[in-house]
Amino acid sequence: MTVTVNTVSHDGFRHSIKIDDYELFTDVPKSAGGEGSAPSPHDYFDASLAACKALTLKMYAQKKDIPLTGVTVEIKHDAEQEQKGHYTLIVKLTLKGVLTDAQRQELRAVADKCPVHKLMTSAEIEIETHLSEGAFSQ
């Protein structure tokens, strides 16, 4: 899988994001000089956690025969301390279906074990950036 991001317009901040056969867009908010026409990279970061929790819960419930009929995951972030290395994500889980209190608590615990949650909280991530040969500005 390769993610490719390309500038859509040289005047603005809107970019296309291609992930295999899927296309998304990103922009910066109007308050930062963008058009606010698409989610920001921070929004996608937050969304990846929400999506992973929802999918993990559905798969786990199916495997364990827990009558979970749906999941809603809401994420809000507090980025006030981001420049100091602290970014807080507040997660609200809504579990749908006729569930016992024990099942609800089990699912809540499983949500915090989704792969993206683990990646965000326990992995040491290395990023290598290389310039491609022949990259010319136009």
Secondary structure by P-SEA (a helix, b strand, c coil): cbbbbbbccccccbbbbbcccbbbbbbbccccccccccccaaaaaaaaaaaaaaaaaaaaaaaacccccbbbbbbbbbcccccccbbbbbbbbbbbccccaaaaaaaaaaaaacaaaaaacccbbbbbbbbccccccc
